[in-house]
């Protein structure tokens, strides 16, 4: 512990730089988006101490905390605008198909057939109606690997 205190007394920016790098490494390993902003704040405090602003560890900790809170709040607002929670998951292919037009490739018999949508053929179920091969239907839901489709409604 004395070694860290000696390093801090001589060149405090190395301690803040180390804290920032450690936080950034943990963030890179776990991708939580929560440790990125404290890492940036530690980097800012490291730069402030490197240019000669030496107010002591208490003040530096307060600046670090303030910058962390401000960056986290600003980033949270920005991330919500860029990546809204209501948007479908990019990895959930089935839910992204809902609302798309699908071309019938196998006629529906007893409410079951096949459609082509988003570059692949899918099993499909239609509650009512009939759609011959070549017609377009609208995907209304996805249950596993079976799409629920309907005629009309923009089809």
VOPAGU-2260 file (C-alpha; in pm, 1 decimal, decimal comma):
REM VOPAGU-2260
SITE   aa  ch    i         X         Y         Z
SITE  UNK   A    0       0,0       0,0       0,0
SITE  UNK   A    1     288,0     233,3      71,3
SITE  UNK   A    2     415,4     187,1    -284,2
SITE  UNK   A    3      82,8     307,1    -424,9
SITE  UNK   A    4      87,7     605,0    -190,8
SITE  UNK   A    5     442,6     688,5    -302,2
SITE  UNK   A    6     345,8     666,6    -670,4
SITE  UNK   A    7      41,6     885,3    -605,5
SITE  UNK   A    8     250,5    1143,4    -420,4
SITE  UNK   A    9     503,3    1162,5    -704,8
SITE  UNK   A   10     274,6    1131,2   -1009,4
SITE  UNK   A   11     -98,2    1093,1    -932,0
SITE  UNK   A   12    -197,5    1063,2   -1296,1
SITE  UNK   A   13     -48,2     709,4   -1312,9
SITE  UNK   A   14    -292,7     591,4   -1047,2
SITE  UNK   A   15    -590,7     746,2   -1228,8
SITE  UNK   A   16    -467,9     610,3   -1559,6
SITE  UNK   A   17    -438,3     262,6   -1406,6
SITE  UNK   A   18    -789,9     286,3   -1263,1
SITE  UNK   A   19    -921,2     388,9   -1605,5
SITE  UNK   A   20    -741,2     106,6   -1785,5
SITE  UNK   A   21    -861,2    -151,8   -1532,8
SITE  UNK   A   22   -1221,9     -30,9   -1562,6
SITE  UNK   A   23   -1193,5     -29,3   -1941,5
SITE  UNK   A   24   -1053,3    -384,0   -1942,4
SITE  UNK   A   25   -1340,7    -506,7   -1725,9
SITE  UNK   A   26   -1587,3    -327,8   -1955,5
SITE  UNK   A   27   -1429,9    -486,4   -2262,6
SITE  UNK   A   28   -1453,6    -830,4   -2102,3
SITE  UNK   A   29   -1815,9    -805,0   -1990,1
SITE  UNK   A   30   -1964,8    -535,0   -2223,5
SITE  UNK   A   31   -2201,9    -398,9   -1960,0
SITE  UNK   A   32   -2190,7     -36,9   -2084,4
SITE  UNK   A   33   -2177,8      72,7   -1719,3
SITE  UNK   A   34   -1802,3      77,6   -1661,5
SITE  UNK   A   35   -1716,5     267,6   -1977,6
SITE  UNK   A   36   -1811,6     603,2   -1827,5
SITE  UNK   A   37   -1616,9     563,2   -1501,2
SITE  UNK   A   38   -1317,6     458,2   -1715,7
SITE  UNK   A   39   -1351,7     776,9   -1921,0
SITE  UNK   A   40   -1390,3     981,5   -1601,4
SITE  UNK   A   41   -1071,1     827,0   -1460,4
SITE  UNK   A   42    -895,5     920,0   -1783,8
SITE  UNK   A   43   -1016,6    1279,9   -1754,9
SITE  UNK   A   44    -892,1    1301,1   -1395,4
SITE  UNK   A   45    -559,1    1151,2   -1509,3
SITE  UNK   A   46    -525,0    1425,4   -1770,6
SITE  UNK   A   47    -619,0    1694,6   -1517,6
SITE  UNK   A   48    -355,0    1571,6   -1273,9
SITE  UNK   A   49     -97,9    1532,5   -1554,0
SITE  UNK   A   50    -131,6    1900,2   -1649,0
SITE  UNK   A   51     -61,1    1998,6   -1291,5
SITE  UNK   A   52    -399,7    2041,1   -1125,1
SITE  UNK   A   53    -317,3    1879,1    -791,7
SITE  UNK   A   54    -591,7    1938,1    -537,5
SITE  UNK   A   55    -544,6    1618,5    -340,5
SITE  UNK   A   56    -709,9    1277,3    -348,8
SITE  UNK   A   57   -1039,9    1392,8    -196,2
SITE  UNK   A   58   -1100,8    1657,4    -460,2
SITE  UNK   A   59    -987,5    1425,4    -739,8
SITE  UNK   A   60   -1227,1    1157,1    -616,4
SITE  UNK   A   61   -1509,3    1413,6    -609,6
SITE  UNK   A   62   -1427,2    1523,6    -967,9
SITE  UNK   A   63   -1411,7    1158,5   -1075,8
SITE  UNK   A   64   -1752,3    1091,3    -916,7
SITE  UNK   A   65   -1911,4    1400,6   -1068,3
SITE  UNK   A   66   -1780,5    1327,8   -1417,5
SITE  UNK   A   67   -1893,6     963,9   -1386,6
SITE  UNK   A   68   -2248,1    1063,9   -1290,3
SITE  UNK   A   69   -2275,3    1329,4   -1563,0
SITE  UNK   A   70   -2138,2    1101,5   -1836,5
SITE  UNK   A   71   -2361,1     812,5   -1727,9
SITE  UNK   A   72   -2675,9    1026,5   -1734,9
SITE  UNK   A   73   -2591,3    1183,5   -2070,6
SITE  UNK   A   74   -2497,3     847,3   -2222,0
SITE  UNK   A   75   -2811,5     682,0   -2086,8
SITE  UNK   A   76   -3022,7     941,5   -2261,0
SITE  UNK   A   77   -2825,7     905,3   -2584,4
SITE  UNK   A   78   -2835,1     523,8   -2581,7
SITE  UNK   A   79   -3213,1     521,2   -2529,2
SITE  UNK   A   80   -3258,3     741,1   -2837,6
SITE  UNK   A   81   -3022,5     535,7   -3052,0
SITE  UNK   A   82   -3128,5     191,7   -2924,6
SITE  UNK   A   83   -3488,6     203,5   -2794,8
SITE  UNK   A   84   -3600,3     -90,5   -2583,8
SITE  UNK   A   85   -3916,4    -128,1   -2794,5
SITE  UNK   A   86   -3715,9    -211,6   -3107,3
SITE  UNK   A   87   -3709,5    -579,9   -3195,6
SITE  UNK   A   88   -3396,9    -770,1   -3105,7
SITE  UNK   A   89   -3169,9    -787,3   -3407,6
SITE  UNK   A   90   -3097,6   -1152,0   -3324,3
SITE  UNK   A   91   -3466,0   -1251,7   -3302,7
SITE  UNK   A   92   -3527,8   -1322,8   -3668,3
SITE  UNK   A   93   -3883,4   -1450,0   -3626,5
SITE  UNK   A   94   -4013,6   -1138,1   -3450,9
SITE  UNK   A   95   -3857,2    -917,5   -3720,7
SITE  UNK   A   96   -4067,3   -1099,5   -3983,2
SITE  UNK   A   97   -4396,6    -980,7   -3833,5
SITE  UNK   A   98   -4557,3    -728,7   -4068,1
SITE  UNK   A   99   -4354,0    -831,4   -4372,6
SITE  UNK   A  100   -4498,0    -955,2   -4699,5
SITE  UNK   A  101   -4443,5   -1323,3   -4778,6
SITE  UNK   A  102   -4491,4   -1498,6   -5113,6
SITE  UNK   A  103   -4683,6   -1826,3   -5107,1
SITE  UNK   A  104   -4467,2   -2108,5   -5247,4
SITE  UNK   A  105   -4684,7   -2406,3   -5147,8
SITE  UNK   A  106   -5065,0   -2386,2   -5151,9
SITE  UNK   A  107   -5245,1   -2384,5   -4819,2
SITE  UNK   A  108   -5426,4   -2707,9   -4730,9
SITE  UNK   A  109   -5619,6   -2726,1   -4405,3
SITE  UNK   A  110   -5472,4   -2387,3   -4310,5
SITE  UNK   A  111   -5108,9   -2497,4   -4356,3
SITE  UNK   A  112   -4865,9   -2410,8   -4636,5
SITE  UNK   A  113   -4523,9   -2261,1   -4705,4
SITE  UNK   A  114   -4416,6   -1904,3   -4771,2
SITE  UNK   A  115   -4096,8   -1732,4   -4882,3
SITE  UNK   A  116   -3989,3   -1428,7   -4681,7
SITE  UNK   A  117   -3658,5   -1269,1   -4586,3
SITE  UNK   A  118   -3458,5   -1503,4   -4807,1
SITE  UNK   A  119   -3596,2   -1831,9   -4669,0
SITE  UNK   A  120   -3894,1   -2063,8   -4689,8
SITE  UNK   A  121   -4107,0   -2100,4   -4377,7
SITE  UNK   A  122   -4393,0   -2321,0   -4268,8
SITE  UNK   A  123   -4701,5   -2105,9   -4239,2
SITE  UNK   A  124   -5050,1   -2127,0   -4096,3
SITE  UNK   A  125   -5350,1   -1926,7   -4211,8
SITE  UNK   A  126   -5658,7   -1912,1   -3990,2
SITE  UNK   A  127   -5903,7   -1821,9   -4265,1
SITE  UNK   A  128   -5894,3   -1772,4   -4637,0
SITE  UNK   A  129   -5700,1   -1919,4   -4921,3
SITE  UNK   A  130   -5386,2   -1806,1   -5101,5
SITE  UNK   A  131   -5267,3   -1972,3   -5421,2
SITE  UNK   A  132   -4898,8   -2006,4   -5510,8
SITE  UNK   A  133   -4752,0   -1670,5   -5608,6
SITE  UNK   A  134   -4991,1   -1460,0   -5398,1
SITE  UNK   A  135   -4861,1   -1243,1   -5117,8
SITE  UNK   A  136   -4970,5   -1269,0   -4755,4
SITE  UNK   A  137   -4879,1   -1069,3   -4445,8
SITE  UNK   A  138   -4693,0   -1226,7   -4154,3
SITE  UNK   A  139   -4899,5   -1156,3   -3841,2
SITE  UNK   A  140   -4709,4   -1360,0   -3581,9
SITE  UNK   A  141   -4429,3   -1608,2   -3537,0
SITE  UNK   A  142   -4449,7   -1913,2   -3313,5
SITE  UNK   A  143   -4118,4   -2091,4   -3323,2
SITE  UNK   A  144   -4046,8   -2185,0   -3683,4
SITE  UNK   A  145   -4410,6   -2149,3   -3794,0
SITE  UNK   A  146   -4534,6   -1815,3   -3922,3
SITE  UNK   A  147   -4896,0   -1706,8   -3883,9
SITE  UNK   A  148   -5009,8   -1529,8   -4200,2
SITE  UNK   A  149   -5321,8   -1357,2   -4328,7
SITE  UNK   A  150   -5443,8   -1231,8   -4664,5
SITE  UNK   A  151   -5539,2    -868,2   -4708,0
SITE  UNK   A  152   -5419,3    -594,9   -4471,2
SITE  UNK   A  153   -5167,9    -467,4   -4720,9
SITE  UNK   A  154   -5095,0    -805,9   -4873,4
